[in-house]
Amino acid sequence: MSTGGVRFRCHGCQAAVDPAQALPFRCPGAGAEGDDRDHVLVPDDGGADFPGGGEPDPFLRYRTLLSPYRLARAAGLPESAWFDIVGGLDRALTSVDGRGFRVTPMGSAPDLARAAGFDGELWVKDETGNVSGSHKARHLMGVILYLRVLEVAGLPAGRGLRDRRLAIASCGNAALAAAVIARAAEWALDVYIPPGASGAVVKRLRDLGAAITVCERRPGEAGDPCYLRFQESVSRGALPFGVQGSANGLAIEGGRTLAFEMADQLRQAKAACGSLYAQVGGGALASALAQGFHAAVARGVLDRLPRLVAVQTSACAPLERAWRLSRDLPLAEATRARSHYMWPWESVSASLAEGILDDETYDWWAVLDGMRRSGGHPVIVGEDALARAQQLVRRHAGLSASATGTSGLAGALVAPPATGSLAVVVSGAAR
Ligand SMILES: Cc1ncc(COP(=O)(O)O)c(C=O)c1O
């Protein structure tokens, strides 16, 4: 079966995976005894120009930049098959969640900029109205589109797929996104949640048909019990349907549509963006933004990369620690000794921004790379800034978002850019 050269390659060990033959989720080189490399599979660039189409669905508009589309075409499916796959999921999403994917709004927010005390223009990308209420659904749409292409094209990697359940460890926006998309795709989903998960989220997950496992910490266990149970289910054959790039590199790719939209919207407005403040938990959002803006700048959509500023809270800041520890090294060296730079934060405390308390930044390397390439840096925020950012966004941008979803702005309150304009992604509708 020809694959037309669509390939995934691990940024740590360079292992290559042909997505027609094997699932390009976890790197096949990961997990070997004594291995300390960082492993994330990344699709090749493909070389397509930046799309100029006006389709309202980003998975149609930016299809030529997505590896599942390229795989579909390389496997001999006609253009219309992609429209059928995306269109079918869109109709199902609309019936499950009342909306499908549409380019989300981004606008200049002068009132908010003034209230926050910024000199430069402030751009707000609003993801609160996206499928399931946050940008997380973009990540998982990338994965489900790949699975659907395998099925429709009858590719070898798709053998026995429907006998395998999807699995995710989350009790927040990622779990909700996974449950909505799994329901739309009529695929069974297991969700691993902590004992204290919000009752409203658990109810919605149940209503969407997800099977829930509550994960208590086992005696002597280090790390997040939900993530450990998730990993065990994947080793028994479940398909990783979370947003950690180390478990499923494809999840990052779908998230890049967010950056494509932002770059397009800035170009249309003839505007520049000096700095991009992104909230960081597991790191998939910031990694996707870094990669997406890189692809857009390489294609001439914008003149330069916005400085990527990664925002974490003082309750849990493993990425900022990795940044300090690796500052004087070529970054390639850090991929060879992961445990020296990234390990679980020892004592995670409570925070308003509960969605970014991941004890590890799974996609740390790509975010450090994105900050280095763009001249950015990390910033740590406290609870006051988190509360103020959420309030400012509600009052001056009219958006009702969680404190997690406005924590990018909190970073800009604490460490505003010296000059120039800035952008934030407001995500996660308040519940
Ligand atoms: C609204 C919102 N923004 C940002 C993030 C951070 O994303 P990531 O875990 O990809 O760093 C999360 C994670 O849950 C979130 O819910």
The ligand as an SDF file (V2000), in Angstrom:
LIG
                    3D

 16 16  0  0  0  0  0  0  0  0999 V2000
   -8.9890   25.8290   29.2570 C   0  0  0  0  0  0  0  0  0  0  0  0
   -7.6500   25.2130   29.2210 C   0  0  0  0  0  0  0  0  0  0  0  0
   -6.6250   25.9300   28.7370 N   0  0  0  0  0  0  0  0  0  0  0  0
   -5.3800   25.4100   28.7030 C   0  0  0  0  0  0  0  0  0  0  0  0
   -5.1150   24.1480   29.2030 C   0  0  0  0  0  0  0  0  0  0  0  0
   -3.6980   23.6590   29.1760 C   0  0  0  0  0  0  0  0  0  0  0  0
   -3.5060   22.7640   28.1680 O   0  0  0  0  0  0  0  0  0  0  0  0
   -2.3020   21.7590   28.1580 P   0  0  0  0  0  0  0  0  0  0  0  0
   -2.5920   20.6820   29.1500 O   0  0  0  0  0  0  0  0  0  0  0  0
   -2.3300   21.2840   26.7570 O   0  0  0  0  0  0  0  0  0  0  0  0
   -1.0560   22.5030   28.4820 O   0  0  0  0  0  0  0  0  0  0  0  0
   -6.1470   23.3670   29.7210 C   0  0  0  0  0  0  0  0  0  0  0  0
   -5.8890   22.0060   30.2020 C   0  0  0  0  0  0  0  0  0  0  0  0
   -6.7080   21.3530   30.7590 O   0  0  0  0  0  0  0  0  0  0  0  0
   -7.4520   23.9190   29.7210 C   0  0  0  0  0  0  0  0  0  0  0  0
   -8.4860   23.2120   30.2070 O   0  0  0  0  0  0  0  0  0  0  0  0
  1  2  1  0
  2  3  1  0
  2 15  2  0
  3  4  2  0
  4  5  1  0
  5  6  1  0
  5 12  2  0
  6  7  1  0
  7  8  1  0
  8  9  2  0
  8 10  1  0
  8 11  1  0
 12 13  1  0
 12 15  1  0
 13 14  2  0
 15 16  1  0
M  END
$$$$
